[in-house]
């Protein structure tokens, strides 16, 4: 069972990207609601470690998801550091705003990738709708 899950994750990055973006959205919702507890830090951690990096690595073709994760994790951390540093220099540091900015940027990059992927798919041979 676990072997099949790992095989699917190696072939298809959509599940990993979706999980990271859902974690980011969940973290934003929990932050906006002012919720505490263990769910918020776990969602924030998962997103900050995976989300921004996976959104950027999708523009490069990797052989499998594990190779992509090896690049995405340090890239996510670097993007987070850049955003927090820029906000600190601008004297506008707010953790909720930083998380929201990272989430929106990751969603935008993922949407661009999805649009490119959809445009590059071969035609199915169906007649156009009129």
SETORZA-21999 format. One record per atom (N, C-alpha, C, O): x, y, z; residue in one letter. Coordinates in steps of 0.2 Angstrom, whole numbers, padded with zeros to 4 digits, always signed. Example, Ala and Ser with C-alpha at 12.3 -4.5 7.8 and 13.67 -1.06 7.14 Angstrom:
<sites>
+0066-0028+0039A+0062-0022+0039A+0066-0016+0039A+0071-0017+0042A+0064-0011+0035S+0068-0005+0036S+0064+0000+0039S+0067+0006+0040S
</sites>
This chain:
<sites>
+0004-0006+0000X+0000+0000+0000X+0004+0006+0000X+0003+0011-0004X+0009+0007+0005X+0013+0013+0005X+0018+0013-0001X+0019+0019-0004X+0020+0007-0004X+0024+0007-0010X+0020+0010-0016X+0023+0014-0020X+0014+0009-0016X+0010+0011-0022X+0009+0019-0021X+0009+0023-0026X+0008+0021-0015X+0007+0029-0014X+0014+0032-0016X+0014+0037-0019X+0019+0029-0014X+0026+0032-0016X+0027+0032-0023X+0029+0037-0026X+0025+0027-0027X+0025+0027-0034X+0021+0032-0037X+0023+0035-0042X+0015+0033-0035X+0011+0038-0037X+0014+0045-0036X+0014+0049-0041X+0017+0046-0030X+0020+0053-0029X+0026+0054-0033X+0028+0060-0035X+0030+0049-0035X+0035+0049-0039X+0034+0051-0046X+0037+0055-0049X+0028+0049-0049X+0026+0050-0055X+0022+0057-0056X+0022+0060-0061X+0018+0058-0051X+0013+0064-0052X+0014+0069-0046X+0013+0067-0041X+0016+0075-0048X+0018+0080-0043X+0012+0084-0041X+0012+0088-0036X+0006+0083-0044X+0000+0087-0043X-0002+0086-0035X-0005+0090-0032X-0002+0079-0033X-0004+0078-0026X+0001+0082-0021X-0002+0084-0016X+0007+0082-0022X+0012+0085-0018X+0010+0093-0018X+0010+0096-0012X+0010+0096-0024X+0008+0103-0024X+0002+0105-0021X+0001+0110-0018X-0003+0101-0022X-0010+0102-0020X-0010+0102-0012X-0013+0106-0009X-0006+0097-0009X-0006+0097-0002X-0002+0103+0001X-0004+0105+0006X+0003+0105-0002X+0007+0111+0000X+0002+0117+0000X+0002+0121+0004X-0001+0118-0006X-0006+0124-0007X-0012+0124-0002X-0014+0129+0001X-0014+0118-0001X-0020+0117+0004X-0017+0119+0011X-0021+0122+0015X-0011+0117+0013X-0008+0119+0019X-0008+0126+0020X-0009+0129+0025X-0006+0129+0014X-0005+0137+0014X-0012+0140+0015X-0012+0145+0019X-0017+0138+0012X-0023+0141+0012X-0026+0140+0019X-0029+0144+0022X-0025+0134+0022X-0027+0132+0029X-0024+0137+0034X-0027+0139+0038X-0017+0137+0033X-0014+0142+0038X-0016+0149+0037X-0017+0152+0042X-0018+0151+0031X-0020+0158+0031X-0027+0159+0034X-0029+0164+0037X-0032+0154+0033X-0038+0154+0036X-0038+0154+0044X-0041+0158+0047X-0033+0150+0046X-0032+0149+0053X-0029+0156+0056X-0031+0158+0062X-0025+0159+0052X-0022+0165+0055X-0027+0171+0055X-0027+0175+0059X-0031+0171+0049X-0037+0176+0049X-0042+0175+0055X-0045+0180+0057X-0043+0169+0057X-0048+0167+0062X-0045+0168+0069X-0048+0168+0074X-0038+0169+0069X-0035+0170+0075X-0035+0163+0079X-0034+0163+0086X-0035+0158+0076X-0036+0151+0079X-0029+0149+0082X-0024+0151+0079X-0029+0146+0087X-0023+0143+0090X-0022+0136+0089X-0026+0133+0085X-0019+0133+0094X-0019+0125+0094X-0013+0123+0089X-0010+0127+0086X-0013+0116+0089X-0008+0113+0085X-0009+0113+0077X-0004+0112+0073X-0015+0114+0075X-0016+0114+0068X-0013+0120+0064X-0010+0119+0058X-0013+0126+0067X-0010+0132+0063X-0002+0131+0062X+0000+0132+0057X+0002+0129+0068X+0009+0129+0066X+0011+0123+0062X+0016+0124+0058X+0007+0118+0062X+0009+0112+0057X+0007+0114+0050X+0011+0113+0046X+0001+0117+0049X+0000+0120+0042X+0005+0125+0040X+0007+0125+0034X+0007+0129+0044X+0012+0135+0042X+0018+0131+0040X+0021+0133+0035X+0021+0127+0044X+0027+0123+0043X+0027+0119+0037X+0032+0120+0033X+0022+0116+0035X+0021+0112+0029X+0021+0116+0023X+0025+0115+0018X+0018+0122+0024X+0017+0126+0018X+0024+0130+0017X+0027+0130+0011X+0027+0132+0022X+0033+0136+0021X+0039+0132+0019X+0044+0134+0016X+0039+0125+0021X+0044+0121+0019X+0043+0118+0012X+0048+0117+0008X+0037+0118+0009X+0036+0115+0003X+0033+0120-0002X+0035+0120-0008X+0028+0124+0000X+0024+0128-0005X+0027+0132-0010X+0027+0131-0016X+0031+0137-0008X+0034+0142-0012X+0039+0138-0017X+0040+0140-0023X+0043+0134-0015X+0048+0130-0019X+0045+0126-0024X+0047+0126-0030X+0039+0122-0022X+0036+0118-0027X+0033+0122-0032X+0032+0120-0038X+0030+0128-0030X+0027+0133-0035X+0032+0135-0041X+0031+0136-0046X+0039+0136-0039X+0044+0138-0043X+0047+0132-0047X+0049+0133-0053X+0048+0127-0044X+0051+0121-0047X+0047+0118-0052X+0049+0114-0057X+0041+0119-0053X+0036+0117-0058X+0038+0120-0065X+0036+0117-0070X+0042+0125-0065X+0044+0128-0071X+0050+0124-0074X+0052+0125-0080X+0053+0119-0070X+0058+0115-0073X+0056+0108-0073X+0053+0106-0068X+0058+0104-0078X+0056+0097-0078X+0061+0093-0074X+0067+0093-0075X+0059+0089-0069X+0063+0085-0066X+0060+0077-0067X+0055+0076-0070X+0065+0073-0066X+0063+0066-0068X+0058+0063-0063X+0054+0059-0066X+0058+0065-0057X+0053+0062-0052X+0052+0067-0047X+0056+0072-0046X+0047+0066-0043X+0045+0071-0038X+0050+0071-0032X+0051+0077-0029X+0054+0066-0031X+0059+0066-0025X+0064+0071-0027X+0067+0074-0023X+0067+0071-0034X+0072+0076-0036X+0069+0083-0035X+0073+0087-0033X+0063+0084-0037X+0060+0090-0036X+0060+0093-0029X+0061+0098-0028X+0058+0088-0024X+0058+0090-0017X+0065+0092-0014X+0065+0096-0010X+0070+0088-0017X+0077+0090-0015X+0078+0097-0016X+0082+0100-0013X+0076+0100-0022X+0077+0107-0024X+0072+0111-0021X+0073+0117-0019X+0066+0109-0020X+0060+0113-0018X+0061+0115-0010X+0059+0121-0009X+0063+0111-0006X+0063+0112+0001X+0068+0118+0002X+0066+0123+0005X+0075+0118+0000X+0079+0124+0002X+0077+0130-0002X+0078+0135+0000X+0074+0129-0008X+0071+0135-0012X+0065+0138-0008X+0065+0144-0008X+0061+0134-0005X+0056+0137-0001X+0058+0141+0005X+0056+0147+0006X+0063+0138+0008X+0066+0142+0014X+0069+0148+0012X+0069+0153+0015X+0073+0148+0006X+0076+0154+0004X+0071+0159+0002X+0072+0165+0003X+0066+0157-0002X+0060+0162-0003X+0057+0165+0003X+0056+0171+0003X+0056+0161+0008X+0053+0164+0014X+0058+0169+0017X+0056+0174+0020X+0065+0167+0017X+0069+0172+0020X+0070+0178+0016X+0070+0184+0019X+0069+0178+0009X+0069+0184+0005X+0063+0189+0007X+0064+0195+0007X+0057+0185+0007X+0051+0189+0009X+0052+0192+0016X+0050+0198+0016X+0054+0189+0021X+0054+0191+0027X+0059+0197+0028X+0058+0202+0031X+0065+0196+0024X+0070+0201+0024X+0068+0208+0021X+0069+0213+0024X+0064+0207+0015X+0062+0213+0012X+0056+0216+0016X+0056+0222+0017X+0052+0213+0020X+0047+0216+0024X+0051+0219+0030X+0048+0224+0032X+0056+0216+0033X+0059+0219+0038X+0063+0226+0036X+0062+0231+0040X+0066+0226+0030X+0069+0232+0028X+0064+0237+0027X+0065+0243+0027X+0058+0235+0024X+0053+0240+0023X+0049+0242+0030X+0044+0246+0029X+0051+0239+0035X+0048+0241+0042X+0041+0239+0041X+0036+0243+0044X+0039+0234+0038X+0032+0232+0037X+0031+0224+0039X+0027+0221+0036X+0035+0222+0044X+0035+0215+0046X+0028+0213+0049X+0026+0216+0054X+0025+0208+0047X+0019+0205+0050X+0019+0198+0047X+0018+0197+0041X+0018+0194+0052X+0019+0187+0050X+0013+0184+0046X+0014+0180+0041X+0007+0187+0047X+0001+0185+0044X+0001+0188+0036X-0001+0184+0032X+0004+0194+0036X+0004+0197+0029X+0010+0193+0025X+0009+0192+0019X+0015+0191+0028X+0020+0187+0025X+0018+0180+0022X+0019+0178+0017X+0014+0177+0027X+0011+0171+0025X+0006+0171+0019X+0006+0167+0014X+0002+0177+0019X-0003+0178+0014X+0001+0179+0007X-0001+0177+0002X+0006+0183+0008X+0010+0185+0002X+0013+0179-0001X+0013+0178-0007X+0016+0175+0003X+0019+0168+0000X+0014+0164-0003X+0015+0161-0008X+0008+0163+0000X+0003+0159-0002X+0000+0162-0009X-0001+0158-0013X-0001+0168-0009X-0004+0171-0016X+0001+0170-0021X+0000+0169-0027X+0008+0171-0020X+0013+0170-0025X+0013+0163-0027X+0014+0162-0033X+0013+0158-0022X+0013+0151-0024X+0007+0149-0028X+0008+0146-0033X+0001+0152-0026X-0005+0151-0030X-0004+0153-0037X-0006+0150-0042X-0002+0159-0038X-0001+0163-0045X+0004+0159-0049X+0003+0157-0055X+0010+0157-0046X+0015+0153-0050X+0012+0146-0052X+0013+0144-0058X+0008+0143-0048X+0005+0136-0049X-0001+0137-0055X-0001+0133-0059X-0004+0143-0054X-0009+0144-0059X-0006+0145-0066X-0009+0143-0071X-0001+0149-0067X+0003+0149-0073X+0005+0143-0076X+0005+0141-0082X+0008+0138-0071X+0010+0132-0073X+0004+0128-0076X+0005+0124-0081X-0001+0128-0073X-0007+0124-0075X-0010+0127-0082X-0012+0123-0086X-0010+0133-0082X-0012+0136-0089X-0007+0134-0095X-0009+0132-0100X-0001+0134-0093X+0004+0132-0098X+0003+0124-0100X+0004+0122-0106X+0002+0120-0095X+0001+0113-0096X-0005+0112-0100X-0005+0108-0104X-0010+0115-0098X-0017+0114-0102X-0016+0116-0109X-0018+0113-0114X-0012+0122-0110X-0011+0124-0117X-0006+0119-0121X-0007+0119-0127X-0002+0116-0118X+0003+0112-0121X+0000+0104-0122X+0004+0100-0126X-0006+0103-0120X-0008+0096-0121X-0010+0095-0128X-0013+0100-0131X-0009+0089-0131X-0012+0088-0137X-0019+0088-0138X-0023+0086-0133X-0022+0090-0144X-0029+0090-0145X-0032+0083-0144X-0028+0078-0146X-0038+0082-0142X-0041+0075-0141X-0044+0073-0147X-0046+0067-0147X-0045+0077-0152X-0048+0075-0158X-0056+0076-0158X-0059+0074-0163X-0058+0079-0153X-0065+0080-0153X-0067+0086-0157X-0063+0091-0158X-0073+0086-0159X-0075+0092-0163X-0076+0098-0158X-0079+0097-0153X-0075+0104-0160X-0076+0110-0156X-0083+0111-0154X-0088+0109-0159X-0085+0113-0149X-0092+0115-0147X-0094+0121-0150X-0090+0126-0151X-0100+0121-0153X-0103+0127-0156X-0108+0130-0152X-0111+0136-0154X
</sites>
